[in-house]
Amino acid sequence: MNEYAVIPQPASIKYTEGNFKCEGLPAVFADAGLFENEVDVFNIQTEKNFDIKVCTNNPACIRLLKTETPEDEGYRMEIIADEIRISSATSVGMFRGLQVLRQIFLSHFDDGVLSIPCGVVEDRPCFPWRGLMLDCARNFFSVEFIKKLLDSLCLHHVSIFHWHLTDDQGWRLPVKKYPLLTELGCKRYDSRERSYSQHFYTEAEIREIVAYAAARHIEVVPEVDLPGHTNAALAAYPELGCTGGPYKVEERFSVFEDVLCAGNDGLFDLAQAVFETLADLFPSKYVHIGGDEVKFDRWNECPKCQKRITELELDGAPQLQSWITYRLTGLLAKYGKVAIGWDEILENTEKFPLPENAVVMSWRGSEGGNKAAELGRRVVMSPNSSGCYLDHKHIDDPEELGRKWVGTVAKAFHLTPITDEMGGDAGSLVLGGQGNLWTETVYAGKLAEYLIFPRICAISEALWTADKNRDIADFHKRLLVHRRRLDGLGLLHYTGPLE
């Protein structure tokens, strides 16, 4: 082939005469003390991809140069006959350039020889938040699978790994002050295996994943869902519920009536212990607190919740949720963290407005993002109507894997984080967007791969590449090449129609 076929599409590519040729993998050089992590990761990845070692005495080489350009993630790559030069002002920009080179290697390495068309690539992202959410509460995924996923995500310039760690079906986060969360809260009957499963991540495993992601310039944002989706927590500590139980870790997949009791101060004791744990384990300044799909039935019936409503002079149970969001946001701020919530946190805020620093993740279409931006709140767009829900089917076919809804690759490609409804400066509040893989029906890593790829490739282009440089027909052409890269990386992926 005679083109780079990079995904996401760079800002500029200009081809020149000739080819860079090299037997084996060329060595990477940088000035002492510069880009050491980026070189190490790139070498590890390419040696694993091609099962050969870097040739340190090869006359053809890759040279990394530090510049003073202000672009944080921007880079410039020049490929000439005997050398590849990548220039950037930052380590993250250099890493993005090396990942583009890794893509090119995957398509231009044949029988031990690299042959790459000469050219110049200049690039920078449109949005800083380019994410993927993986639900490890409904089904558990191993450390090794997550590492494999991170290596594939950084290839596409994904910058955020949103890690959903708790839900009705399992609690995967160790909290020292609440040991039953992982002794009881992650134990669930598995009808497939006809036995109980019990999985959670140890502190050492979490630190390992966070460090692995950081080396690949991916920020890990943890999610602990509060005050709903908490049956696993209630099974461990039933006194935190309105009825006192009994509760169980759910093997069913639905939205349940039982939530944490808003009239019980133990809710905030639990939250503080959780936030203390997250602050210790996760360097990210963001913590996702969920806040979605809370049913108010229990709060309407609970004497303690009704007393709280009276004390706070609220109009009803729904306003308890905005009060809880207000309290949780304040608790997180003490640890230097910023709260993110699903777009339900915009509702019932008459008495307790959404704190100004909170971030809204819009999932029920784009309306939540539009409203949040109108109110001056920062936004991450992941609308379930725009191909961002990766648990949905790729196409409308009864034989396809996924839930009954459809999110095509083309829909994902056409994701528009800044909508037409965002007037004035509202668009500047949009951090970016992400794809979400909920795993109610996804019990194995290979199934997860099939649902993620290539939709995350399309989402990454929607978030990285300027609209003027994006074209669905050109993306399809590049994807034909890119699919062979995914094959080479051992990733199962959907290969059907884009529409």
N, C-alpha and C positions, 0 to 999 in steps of 0.2 A: 504494500500500500504506500501511497505517497503523501498522506496527510496525517496530522497528529490525532484527529478525532477525539479531542479531549472533552470530558464531562466533569464539571460544568464548563460551558464555553467561555474561554478567556476574553478579556476586553479587546485584545488585538493580537492577531497572528499575521506575520509577514514572512512568506517563504522566500529563500534566496537560493542561489545556485549551489549545487554540490550536496554531499552527504557526509555526516559524521560516521566513521566506521571504527569498530573496535572489536577485537577478539576477547571474549569474556566480559566481565563487568569492570568498567573503569573505576579507578580510585577517585575519592573525593578529597579535595584539599581546601583548607581555609587557614587564615592566619591564626597563630597560637591563641588559644582561649576563646575563639569565636566559633559559634554554631556546633559545638562538640556534641550536644545531645541530638541535634538534628542529623548530623552525619552518622552517629551511632544507630539511630532508629532506621534511617534510610538503608544503611548497609545490612542491618538485620533483616529488614523486610525484603530487600532485593535478593539477598543470599538465600532466604527461605523460598521466595517465589521461583527462583531458577535453580535452586539446589547446587549452587556453585559459590566459591569464594571470590571476593573482590581481588582483582589482580593489581597489586600495589606498584609493580614496575612497568605497567603498561604505558606507552608514550601518550596515548589518548587519555584525557582526564576530565574531571568535573571540578571547576574552580568556583568557590563561593566568595563573594565580595560584599563587604559592608558598605552601604551608601548612607546618605543623609536625607533621603526623600522622606516626607512626613507620613506616607501611607503605612499604617500599622501592619496590615496583612498583604500589602502590595509587593510585587516582585517583578523583575525583568530577567528573562532567560534568553541568552544568545547561543545558538548552536552553530558552530563552524566546523570545518573539516577535521580538526584535530583536538578540539576542546569545546566543552560546554560551560558557559559562565552564567551563574545565577547571582543576581544582585538584589539586596534588600536591606532596609534599615533595621529590621527586627528579626528575631529568631522565628517568630510565628510566620512572618512573610517568607522567610527562607524555606521554612518547612512546607508551606503551600507550593512553592516553586518545585521543591524536590518531589512532592507527591504528583505533580503534573508530569515530571520527568519519569517517575515510576510508572504512570499510565503509559507513557510513550514507550518505555522499555518493554512493557508487557505486550505491546503490539509490534515491536520491531526487533525482537531478539529471536533469531532463527538459527538452529544448529550451532549454537555457541558463538554467533557473531551478531553484533549490533550494527544496524545500518539505519540511520535516522536522517531525514531530509533537513538540510540547514534552514535556519529561520530565526525569527525574533518573536518572543511572546512577551507581552506586557499585560499585567493583570492586577485587579483589585476587586474586593467584594462590594455588593450593594448594601447588605444587611449584616450586622455582627452576629445575630442569633440565627443560626442555621442548625436545627436540632432534630433529634430522634428520641422519642420516648419509648422505653421498653417496660412493659408490665411484668414484673417478676413476682407479683403477689398471687395472681390467679394461677400461673404456672411458673415454676422455678427454673432458672437457667444457670448453668454452671459458670464458674469463673473463666474457664477456658473458652467457652462459647462467647462470653462477653468480650474477652480479649480479641478473639477472631473478628467479632463484629466491629470493635473499635478500630482495628487495622483496616477494615473495609470502609468504615465511615470517614476516616481521615483522608482516604484516597479521593473522596468527593468533597473535601473541604467542610465537612460537617464539624461544627464547633461546639455543640452542646449535646451531652448525653443525659437526658432526663430519665432518672431511674425511679420508677414507681415501686416502692418497697412495702407498702401495706395496703390491705383491703379486707373485705369481708372474708375472703378465702385464704388469707395467710398474712402473717406478720413476719417479715424477713430481717428486721433490724434489731441487733442486740442493744438493750438498754439496761445498764447495770442495776439501776434502782428499781427496775420492774422486770425481774428475771423470768416471770411466767409468760411474758410476751413471746419469748422464743421457746419456752418449755411446753407451753400449751397452745399459744396463739399461732403456731405454724404447723400444728399437727392436724391433718385433714384426711378424711376417708377418700381414697382415690378409687372410683368405680371401675376405671380401666384396669387397675392392678388388683382390685378387690382386697386392698389392704390400706393401712394408714401410711401416709408420707409425712415426713417431718424435715423440712429444709429451711435453713436460714444462713445468712452470711456472717461469718465471724468478723471481729474488728480487723484482724490481720488480712482477711480476704478483701474487705472494703478498702483498706489502705492500699492494698496491692492493685486493685482496679483503678482507684483514684490516681495513683502514681503512674500506672500504665497509660491512662487516658491523658494525663498532664504531659507526659513525654511526647505525646502525639498532638499536643495543643488542642485537646478536647476538655471542656469544663464539665464536670459531673455535677448535675443539679438533683439533689434527692427530693423525693416526694413522700410525705407521710400524710395520709388523708384524714382530715379532721373537719367537723365532728361526725360526719357520716362515713359510710363504708368502713365501719369499725367493729363488725361482729367478731373478728379475730381477737381484737383487744378486749372486748366484753367477755368473750369466752375465758380469757385469762383473769380478768378483774371484773366480775359481774357487778360489784358495788358501784361501778362507774356508769351503769345504765339506769334508766328511769324505773324499770320494773324489778331489777335485781336478778333477773334471769328466770330459768336457766337459758344460757346462750350456747351457741356452738360455732366453731369455725365452719363456714358454709361450704358445702360442695356444690350447691346450686349457684346459678349465675343470674342475678337479678338485682333490683334495688330494694332494700329491706327497710322495714319500719324502725327497727332498733338502731338508735344512735347514742352517742355520749350524752349524758344528762346535763342540760344547761343549768340546772339548779344546784349542781354538785361541784364545789370548788376543786374536787379531786381531778376534774377535767384539766385544770390549769397546772396542777402538780404534775400530772402525766405529761402535759405539753412541755413544761419546763425541763423535765428530765430528758425528753426526746430531743428538744432543741439543744440542750447541753451536749448530748451525744453527737448530734449532727455537726455542731460547731467544732467538736474535737476531730471528727472523722473527715469532714468535707471542707476544703478551703473555699469553695464557691461562696460568693456573697449572697446567692439566692437559695431560698428554701421554698419548695412548693408545699402548700398546706391543704391542697385539694379544695374542699368547700363545696363540692358539687353534689347534686342529687340527694339533698337532705330532705327527708320526709318529716313533717311536723306533727304527726299523729301522737307520738309518745309525749312530746312537749305539751300538747294540748290537754293530755290526760293526767300529767304528772303534777302532784301538789307542789313539789320543790320548784319545778319550772314555772308554774303559775305564780308562786311567791316571788320568783326572780322577776317575772314580767311586771308585777305590781311595784316591786322595789325600784326598778329601773324606769317606771312610768312608760312602758312600751304599749303599743296598740294591739299586740298579739304575738303568738309564738314565732311567726316568721322573722320578726325583728330580733329575736334572740341570736339568729345566725350572724347578722351584721355586728352585733355586740361581741360575739365570740371572735369573729374575724378581727375586730378592732383590738381585742385583748391579745390575740395570738401575734398580730403584727407588732404590737408593743413589746411582747416578750422576745421576739426574734431580734428586734432592734437592739436589745441589751447585749446580744452576741455579735452585733455588727452585721446582721443578716437582713435581707430584704425579702418580704413575703410575696409569693406568686400564688394566685388562686384561679380556678376555673371561673368562667364568666358569671356563674351564679352569685359571686361575691359582690356584684353590682346591684343586687336586688335587696329590697326591704331595708334601705339605708336611710330612712327618714330621720331616725333618732341618732344613729351612729354611722355617719358618712364613711365611705371607704377611705382609709388613710392615703395621703397624697403620694407616699413612696411605694404603695403596693402596685404590683404588676398584674394585669389581667390577661389570662390565656383564653382566647376566644375559640370555643369549640362548637357551639350550636349555630353554625353558620358564621357569618361575618358581623352580625348585629352587635354582639358583645364588644368586639373590637372597635366598631364605630362609636358606640356609646362611651366606652372607656376613653378613647381619644378625645371625644367631645368634652369629657369631664377633666381632661388634662392628665390622664393616667397613662402610663406606658403599657404597651400592648405586645403580645406575641400571638400571631395568627396561626391557628391550626384547625380551620373549619372542617367539620365532618362532611360538608357538601362539596368540598374542593379537592378530593383525592388525598386528603391528609390522614384519613383514618385507614390505616394499613391492615386492619382486621377485616375490612370489607373485601368483597370479591373484586378481582381485576376486571372482569366483564360479567355480563348477565348471562350466565351459563350454569345450569343446575349441577354440572360436573366440576365446576371450579371450587377450589378451596376458599374458605372465607365465610363471613356472615352474610345475611341475605341482601344487604345493601351493596351498591357498586361504587367503586372509586377507581376510575381508569387511570392509566399512565398519563393520558392526555390531560385529564382534569388536574392531576398533580402538577404537570408541566405549566399549566395556565394559572396556578396559584398567584393571586395578586395581593400581597400583604397590605399595601396602601390602596384602599378602595376609593371609588369615585365619590362615596358619601363623606369621606374625610376632607373637610374643607379647611382653608387657611393653612396653619402650621401643624395641623393635627397629624399629618403624615410623619413628621419628625419624631413623634412619640412611638412609632412602630419599630420595635427592636428587630423584628424578623418573623420567622415562622418555624414550623416543624411538622414532622409526621409522627403519628402516634400508633403504636402497635399494642392494642389490648389483647390479652392472651386467654380469654375464656375457652376458646376452642383450639388454642395453639400449644400443644404439649411437648413439642420437640424443636430443637434448634433448626433443623432442616425446613420445617414448616414455617418457622419465623423468617428464615432467609427468603423463601419463595414469596412470602407476602411483602417483605421489605423491598426486594429488588425486582424490577428496576425503578419502582416508584420513588425511592429515596434519591435515585439519580436525577429524576425529573424535578423533585422538590429542591434538591441542592442547586440546580440550575436556576430555578425560579427565585432563589434567595441570594445567589452569588452574582448572576449575570444581569447586566442592564437590559431593559426591555428591547432596546434598539438592536441588540446583538442576539436576540432569541428568535428562533424560528422552528416550529414543530417538525417541518419536513427535514430540516438540517439536523435536528436532534435525532430523528429516526435514523437518518443515515449514519450518524456517529454511534448511535446505540447498537447498530449491527456489528460494528467493530468492538464496542465496549462489552457486549455480551460475551465475546470470546475471552476478554480479560476476566470477567466474572467466573467463567468456566475454569480458567487457569488458576484462580484463587480458591477453587473448590466451593463456590457459593451456588446453591440452588436458586434459580430465578425463573420468573415467568417469562415466556417467550412469545406470547400470543399478540393479538392486535392491540394497538395503543388506544384506540377509541372505544 
